[in-house]
Structure formats: structure tokens, C-alpha cells
């Protein structure tokens, strides 16, 4: 049995074969990266985009084990117009789960006014951060005066992210969105386990002390910290 033969609930090797993007090559690279570790959960995400007359595909594979997250990314490039000469580039990264600082999920629902519990998510974006990489989006700043020509500098947003995957039910299928959602839940549990330590119950404070704390809290200005 190889390290990629199975994972709980779904077969990683079968998902790689189904994606059909150099599955043998990706398998060998993942086996080397895992170095004997057993997968506990995984996500295989294949993307296709068009650049004028060319079609480009690339695949991202996330494999979760008990102590690490393996991130593998593969894309290929045609070296000639006829596509006979092709080069593939593979990158892998091993991330200790203790280093994962953020697991962010963004959900898109259609017709939210008709939402019912259990309705399918139309689109899901999963963001995972571990090394502090920052994405900065800048744009020229302005003001409300339409006749103002002063230089107001720049404004923008800074967001921490090392990996972002977007999965759409329309483009990738409902099963792909469900798989991404399950993986997000799995890495949240693995990177931020709930404490099972039993803490001693705190002794009740004297009545006067309790009243003082409550009074001071609600007596403050609501805009204060």
C-alpha cells in the first residue's frame, strides 16, 4: 500500500487520476514530499484558463497529515507552437501545522433571501496563511472635490495570505465545492485543536466586587475600549 492509496472517505490517488494532469508524475512528487507520512485529508484543484490562442492548466494539491500540510503546485508550458515540446514545473512546500496562522473561508450563496439550512454553496474561497506573505493592492487616493488636482498619495488594502483557492459550483461542480469546504474544516481542526485541559472552576467573587465590575463596564462610554 503506497502513502497515496487512500485517505478517509476519499481516495487521493483516484482524485489525481480523475484530474488527469500528469497523475503519475504528481504522485511520485507527493510520495517523495510525504516521506512515509499517511494522508489524513486532501484537496485536488485543477484550473484551466485561456490566453489568446493557448490553453493553460495547472493543478494544486493539498495533503494534510497529522503534523504537516503538503502544498504541491504543477503547471506546464508549451515550448513550440504545435505543442510537441512541453515543460512541466512542480513546486512543493511542507508546512508545519503549528505554523498555520490563518484559515479563512469566503462563501457565496445565490438568492440569500430564500436560504434554507443545508443549501449548497455556489462559490467558496479558501485562504491559508503560514509565513506572513502579504498581498498589497494599491490605487491612487482622491477626495470628494471633483475640481481638486492635489496629490493625495495612495490608498489600498494589505491582506496576509500564502495560498488562496477559489472553487465554483458552476465551473468545478458541487462535489468540488464540498471537498474544499471539508478540507477547510479539517485544516482548521488540525491547526487549531481545541484544548482538552480541565481547568479548576473559579471561586465566586464577593457580591460587592461583582457589582463593581459590572457597573464599571456598562458605565463606560461605548466607544471606549
PAKOLRO-179398 format. One record per residue (C-alpha): residue in one letter; x, y, z. Coordinates in Angstrom, 3 decimals. Each point is the difference from the previous one (the first is absolute). Example, Ala and Ser with C-alpha at 12.3 -4.5 7.8 and 13.67 -1.06 7.14 Angstrom:
residues 2
<rec residu="A" X="12.300" Y="-4.500" Z="7.800"/>
<rec residu="S" X="1.370" Y="3.440" Z="-0.660"/>
end
This chain:
residues 225
<rec residu="X" X="0.000" Y="0.000" Z="0.000"/>
<rec residu="X" X="1.520" Y="3.344" Z="-1.042"/>
<rec residu="X" X="-0.417" Y="3.200" Z="2.054"/>
<rec residu="X" X="-2.449" Y="1.282" Z="-2.605"/>
<rec residu="X" X="-2.176" Y="-3.100" Z="-0.167"/>
<rec residu="X" X="-2.719" Y="1.333" Z="2.245"/>
<rec residu="X" X="-1.215" Y="2.778" Z="2.232"/>
<rec residu="X" X="-3.084" Y="-0.088" Z="2.249"/>
<rec residu="X" X="-3.136" Y="0.178" Z="-2.092"/>
<rec residu="X" X="1.733" Y="0.661" Z="-3.342"/>
<rec residu="X" X="2.895" Y="-1.437" Z="-1.972"/>
<rec residu="X" X="2.807" Y="2.470" Z="-0.722"/>
<rec residu="X" X="1.448" Y="-2.065" Z="-2.833"/>
<rec residu="X" X="-3.422" Y="-0.269" Z="-1.624"/>
<rec residu="X" X="-0.446" Y="3.781" Z="0.212"/>
<rec residu="X" X="3.397" Y="0.547" Z="-1.656"/>
<rec residu="X" X="-0.901" Y="-2.458" Z="-2.759"/>
<rec residu="X" X="-3.381" Y="1.654" Z="-0.475"/>
<rec residu="X" X="1.633" Y="3.429" Z="-0.378"/>
<rec residu="X" X="2.163" Y="-1.518" Z="-2.757"/>
<rec residu="X" X="2.804" Y="2.546" Z="0.328"/>
<rec residu="X" X="3.175" Y="-2.102" Z="-0.112"/>
<rec residu="X" X="-1.290" Y="-2.234" Z="2.837"/>
<rec residu="X" X="3.008" Y="-2.331" Z="0.054"/>
<rec residu="X" X="2.448" Y="2.891" Z="0.264"/>
<rec residu="X" X="-2.046" Y="1.777" Z="2.683"/>
<rec residu="X" X="-0.311" Y="-3.239" Z="1.962"/>
<rec residu="X" X="3.753" Y="-0.566" Z="0.034"/>
<rec residu="X" X="0.667" Y="3.564" Z="1.162"/>
<rec residu="X" X="-2.578" Y="-0.269" Z="2.788"/>
<rec residu="X" X="1.382" Y="-3.352" Z="1.172"/>
<rec residu="X" X="3.438" Y="1.587" Z="0.247"/>
<rec residu="X" X="-1.361" Y="3.041" Z="1.866"/>
<rec residu="X" X="-2.044" Y="-2.065" Z="2.454"/>
<rec residu="X" X="3.039" Y="-2.173" Z="0.797"/>
<rec residu="X" X="-2.044" Y="-2.822" Z="1.489"/>
<rec residu="X" X="-2.704" Y="2.112" Z="1.671"/>
<rec residu="X" X="-3.596" Y="-1.137" Z="-0.425"/>
<rec residu="X" X="-2.501" Y="2.490" Z="-1.476"/>
<rec residu="X" X="-2.981" Y="0.774" Z="2.200"/>
<rec residu="X" X="-1.780" Y="2.407" Z="-2.378"/>
<rec residu="X" X="0.689" Y="1.510" Z="-3.404"/>
<rec residu="X" X="-1.226" Y="2.414" Z="-2.635"/>
<rec residu="X" X="0.739" Y="-0.216" Z="-3.739"/>
<rec residu="X" X="-0.827" Y="3.176" Z="-1.917"/>
<rec residu="X" X="0.437" Y="0.187" Z="-3.784"/>
<rec residu="X" X="-0.333" Y="3.347" Z="-1.774"/>
<rec residu="X" X="-0.143" Y="0.821" Z="-3.707"/>
<rec residu="X" X="0.343" Y="3.451" Z="-1.520"/>
<rec residu="X" X="0.324" Y="1.356" Z="-3.517"/>
<rec residu="X" X="2.693" Y="2.391" Z="-1.225"/>
<rec residu="X" X="-0.896" Y="1.152" Z="-3.511"/>
<rec residu="X" X="0.492" Y="-3.175" Z="-2.088"/>
<rec residu="X" X="1.578" Y="-2.089" Z="2.761"/>
<rec residu="X" X="-1.569" Y="-2.126" Z="2.723"/>
<rec residu="X" X="1.811" Y="-0.178" Z="3.319"/>
<rec residu="X" X="-0.713" Y="-2.389" Z="2.843"/>
<rec residu="X" X="1.490" Y="-0.269" Z="3.433"/>
<rec residu="X" X="-0.766" Y="-2.099" Z="3.031"/>
<rec residu="X" X="0.340" Y="0.612" Z="3.720"/>
<rec residu="X" X="0.023" Y="-2.954" Z="2.384"/>
<rec residu="X" X="-0.291" Y="0.435" Z="3.752"/>
<rec residu="X" X="0.721" Y="-3.011" Z="2.194"/>
<rec residu="X" X="-0.542" Y="0.045" Z="3.731"/>
<rec residu="X" X="1.791" Y="-2.369" Z="2.394"/>
<rec residu="X" X="0.099" Y="-0.100" Z="3.776"/>
<rec residu="X" X="2.744" Y="2.616" Z="0.225"/>
<rec residu="X" X="0.498" Y="1.718" Z="-3.370"/>
<rec residu="X" X="-1.757" Y="1.479" Z="-3.000"/>
<rec residu="X" X="1.501" Y="-0.859" Z="-3.383"/>
<rec residu="X" X="-0.659" Y="2.565" Z="-2.727"/>
<rec residu="X" X="0.815" Y="-1.103" Z="-3.555"/>
<rec residu="X" X="-0.531" Y="2.110" Z="-3.104"/>
<rec residu="X" X="0.506" Y="-1.151" Z="-3.584"/>
<rec residu="X" X="-0.320" Y="1.915" Z="-3.243"/>
<rec residu="X" X="1.226" Y="-0.633" Z="-3.515"/>
<rec residu="X" X="1.106" Y="2.127" Z="-2.925"/>
<rec residu="X" X="0.195" Y="-0.628" Z="-3.725"/>
<rec residu="X" X="3.434" Y="0.697" Z="-1.418"/>
<rec residu="X" X="-1.111" Y="0.011" Z="-3.629"/>
<rec residu="X" X="-3.078" Y="1.069" Z="-1.938"/>
<rec residu="X" X="-1.092" Y="-3.553" Z="-0.786"/>
<rec residu="X" X="0.172" Y="-1.089" Z="3.619"/>
<rec residu="X" X="2.393" Y="-2.862" Z="-0.608"/>
<rec residu="X" X="2.546" Y="1.335" Z="2.471"/>
<rec residu="X" X="-1.484" Y="0.405" Z="3.472"/>
<rec residu="X" X="1.650" Y="0.798" Z="3.311"/>
<rec residu="X" X="-1.561" Y="-0.574" Z="3.424"/>
<rec residu="X" X="1.045" Y="1.779" Z="3.158"/>
<rec residu="X" X="-0.816" Y="-1.377" Z="3.454"/>
<rec residu="X" X="0.466" Y="1.718" Z="3.329"/>
<rec residu="X" X="-0.644" Y="-1.464" Z="3.440"/>
<rec residu="X" X="-0.024" Y="1.512" Z="3.454"/>
<rec residu="X" X="-0.284" Y="-1.706" Z="3.378"/>
<rec residu="X" X="-1.684" Y="2.098" Z="2.670"/>
<rec residu="X" X="-0.093" Y="-0.956" Z="3.662"/>
<rec residu="X" X="-3.583" Y="0.176" Z="1.185"/>
<rec residu="X" X="1.162" Y="1.884" Z="3.063"/>
<rec residu="X" X="1.154" Y="2.792" Z="-2.363"/>
<rec residu="X" X="-3.401" Y="0.455" Z="-1.655"/>
<rec residu="X" X="-1.303" Y="3.319" Z="1.284"/>
<rec residu="X" X="-3.149" Y="0.536" Z="-2.050"/>
<rec residu="X" X="-2.604" Y="-2.108" Z="-1.771"/>
<rec residu="X" X="-2.476" Y="2.368" Z="-1.648"/>
<rec residu="X" X="-3.118" Y="-1.028" Z="-1.909"/>
<rec residu="X" X="-2.271" Y="2.158" Z="-2.123"/>
<rec residu="X" X="-3.424" Y="-1.324" Z="-1.054"/>
<rec residu="X" X="-2.247" Y="1.093" Z="-2.853"/>
<rec residu="X" X="-3.715" Y="-0.862" Z="0.016"/>
<rec residu="X" X="-2.474" Y="0.847" Z="-2.737"/>
<rec residu="X" X="-3.419" Y="1.366" Z="0.951"/>
<rec residu="X" X="0.806" Y="0.293" Z="3.716"/>
<rec residu="X" X="-3.538" Y="1.166" Z="0.722"/>
<rec residu="X" X="-1.097" Y="-3.589" Z="-0.701"/>
<rec residu="X" X="2.784" Y="-1.622" Z="2.012"/>
<rec residu="X" X="-0.789" Y="-3.209" Z="1.850"/>
<rec residu="X" X="2.322" Y="-1.971" Z="2.249"/>
<rec residu="X" X="1.964" Y="-2.442" Z="-2.133"/>
<rec residu="X" X="-0.165" Y="2.036" Z="-3.228"/>
<rec residu="X" X="3.051" Y="-0.529" Z="-2.202"/>
<rec residu="X" X="2.751" Y="2.603" Z="-0.137"/>
<rec residu="X" X="0.367" Y="1.427" Z="-3.515"/>
<rec residu="X" X="3.590" Y="1.138" Z="0.445"/>
<rec residu="X" X="2.628" Y="-0.485" Z="2.689"/>
<rec residu="X" X="3.374" Y="1.680" Z="0.466"/>
<rec residu="X" X="2.495" Y="-1.515" Z="2.440"/>
<rec residu="X" X="2.995" Y="2.013" Z="1.184"/>
<rec residu="X" X="2.810" Y="-1.528" Z="2.078"/>
<rec residu="X" X="2.848" Y="2.039" Z="1.506"/>
<rec residu="X" X="3.123" Y="-1.295" Z="1.710"/>
<rec residu="X" X="3.047" Y="2.086" Z="-0.953"/>
<rec residu="X" X="-1.340" Y="3.522" Z="0.192"/>
<rec residu="X" X="-0.135" Y="0.688" Z="-3.737"/>
<rec residu="X" X="-1.860" Y="3.225" Z="-0.676"/>
<rec residu="X" X="-2.073" Y="0.962" Z="-3.025"/>
<rec residu="X" X="-0.213" Y="3.774" Z="-0.398"/>
<rec residu="X" X="-2.499" Y="1.594" Z="-2.383"/>
<rec residu="X" X="0.632" Y="3.716" Z="-0.577"/>
<rec residu="X" X="-1.867" Y="2.680" Z="-1.926"/>
<rec residu="X" X="0.309" Y="3.796" Z="-0.204"/>
<rec residu="X" X="-1.873" Y="1.704" Z="2.825"/>
<rec residu="X" X="-2.419" Y="2.847" Z="-0.675"/>
<rec residu="X" X="-2.440" Y="2.305" Z="1.714"/>
<rec residu="X" X="-3.626" Y="1.056" Z="-0.385"/>
<rec residu="X" X="0.852" Y="3.257" Z="-1.804"/>
<rec residu="X" X="-0.343" Y="-0.660" Z="-3.779"/>
<rec residu="X" X="2.169" Y="3.045" Z="-0.780"/>
<rec residu="X" X="2.870" Y="-0.982" Z="2.290"/>
<rec residu="X" X="3.244" Y="-0.865" Z="-1.747"/>
<rec residu="X" X="2.158" Y="-0.457" Z="3.110"/>
<rec residu="X" X="2.066" Y="-3.123" Z="0.527"/>
<rec residu="X" X="-1.717" Y="-2.046" Z="2.699"/>
<rec residu="X" X="2.465" Y="-2.864" Z="-0.098"/>
<rec residu="X" X="-1.196" Y="-3.567" Z="-0.128"/>
<rec residu="X" X="-2.535" Y="-2.105" Z="1.806"/>
<rec residu="X" X="-0.509" Y="-3.736" Z="0.072"/>
<rec residu="X" X="-0.285" Y="-3.183" Z="1.982"/>
<rec residu="X" X="2.518" Y="-2.426" Z="1.434"/>
<rec residu="X" X="-1.011" Y="-3.612" Z="0.471"/>
<rec residu="X" X="2.032" Y="-2.866" Z="1.415"/>
<rec residu="X" X="-0.094" Y="-3.049" Z="-2.220"/>
<rec residu="X" X="2.261" Y="-2.794" Z="-1.133"/>
<rec residu="X" X="-2.549" Y="-2.043" Z="-1.938"/>
<rec residu="X" X="-3.427" Y="0.850" Z="-1.391"/>
<rec residu="X" X="-2.243" Y="-2.461" Z="-1.851"/>
<rec residu="X" X="-3.343" Y="0.905" Z="-1.555"/>
<rec residu="X" X="-2.446" Y="-2.793" Z="-0.822"/>
<rec residu="X" X="-3.258" Y="0.588" Z="-1.866"/>
<rec residu="X" X="-2.935" Y="-2.375" Z="-0.238"/>
<rec residu="X" X="-0.676" Y="1.232" Z="-3.535"/>
<rec residu="X" X="3.575" Y="-0.497" Z="-1.259"/>
<rec residu="X" X="1.261" Y="-2.849" Z="2.198"/>
<rec residu="X" X="-3.173" Y="-1.755" Z="1.144"/>
<rec residu="X" X="-1.829" Y="-0.263" Z="3.299"/>
<rec residu="X" X="2.192" Y="-2.911" Z="1.119"/>
<rec residu="X" X="3.126" Y="2.155" Z="-0.373"/>
<rec residu="X" X="-1.483" Y="2.733" Z="2.177"/>
<rec residu="X" X="-0.963" Y="-2.569" Z="2.626"/>
<rec residu="X" X="3.517" Y="-1.473" Z="-0.078"/>
<rec residu="X" X="1.559" Y="3.450" Z="0.477"/>
<rec residu="X" X="-2.350" Y="0.744" Z="2.879"/>
<rec residu="X" X="0.839" Y="-3.296" Z="1.700"/>
<rec residu="X" X="3.723" Y="0.634" Z="-0.422"/>
<rec residu="X" X="-0.327" Y="3.478" Z="1.514"/>
<rec residu="X" X="-1.747" Y="-1.489" Z="3.026"/>
<rec residu="X" X="2.653" Y="-2.714" Z="0.298"/>
<rec residu="X" X="2.948" Y="2.398" Z="-0.029"/>
<rec residu="X" X="-1.749" Y="2.306" Z="2.465"/>
<rec residu="X" X="-0.369" Y="-2.896" Z="2.409"/>
<rec residu="X" X="3.581" Y="-1.175" Z="-0.559"/>
<rec residu="X" X="1.698" Y="3.400" Z="0.272"/>
<rec residu="X" X="-2.057" Y="1.314" Z="2.922"/>
<rec residu="X" X="-0.974" Y="-3.008" Z="2.120"/>
<rec residu="X" X="-2.388" Y="0.610" Z="2.844"/>
<rec residu="X" X="1.548" Y="-0.251" Z="3.429"/>
<rec residu="X" X="-1.076" Y="-3.024" Z="2.043"/>
<rec residu="X" X="1.725" Y="1.224" Z="3.138"/>
<rec residu="X" X="-2.321" Y="0.127" Z="2.984"/>
<rec residu="X" X="0.278" Y="3.292" Z="1.821"/>
<rec residu="X" X="-1.014" Y="0.392" Z="3.635"/>
<rec residu="X" X="-3.222" Y="1.881" Z="0.490"/>
<rec residu="X" X="0.481" Y="3.585" Z="1.158"/>
<rec residu="X" X="-1.311" Y="0.888" Z="3.445"/>
<rec residu="X" X="-2.953" Y="2.422" Z="-0.014"/>
<rec residu="X" X="1.011" Y="3.593" Z="0.694"/>
<rec residu="X" X="-1.575" Y="1.951" Z="2.862"/>
<rec residu="X" X="-3.252" Y="1.695" Z="-0.931"/>
<rec residu="X" X="1.404" Y="3.500" Z="0.411"/>
<rec residu="X" X="2.919" Y="-0.777" Z="-2.333"/>
<rec residu="X" X="-2.346" Y="-1.393" Z="-2.653"/>
<rec residu="X" X="-2.198" Y="3.063" Z="0.133"/>
<rec residu="X" X="3.035" Y="2.216" Z="-0.352"/>
<rec residu="X" X="1.202" Y="-1.770" Z="-3.130"/>
<rec residu="X" X="-3.404" Y="0.021" Z="-1.659"/>
<rec residu="X" X="-0.602" Y="3.612" Z="0.831"/>
<rec residu="X" X="3.383" Y="1.130" Z="-1.273"/>
<rec residu="X" X="-0.416" Y="-1.908" Z="-3.262"/>
<rec residu="X" X="-3.434" Y="1.282" Z="-0.928"/>
<rec residu="X" X="0.657" Y="3.459" Z="1.372"/>
<rec residu="X" X="2.792" Y="0.668" Z="-2.481"/>
<rec residu="X" X="-0.475" Y="1.789" Z="-3.268"/>
<rec residu="X" X="-0.861" Y="-2.627" Z="-2.632"/>
<rec residu="X" X="2.674" Y="1.368" Z="-2.332"/>
<rec residu="X" X="2.764" Y="-0.707" Z="2.462"/>
<rec residu="X" X="1.961" Y="-3.237" Z="0.062"/>
end
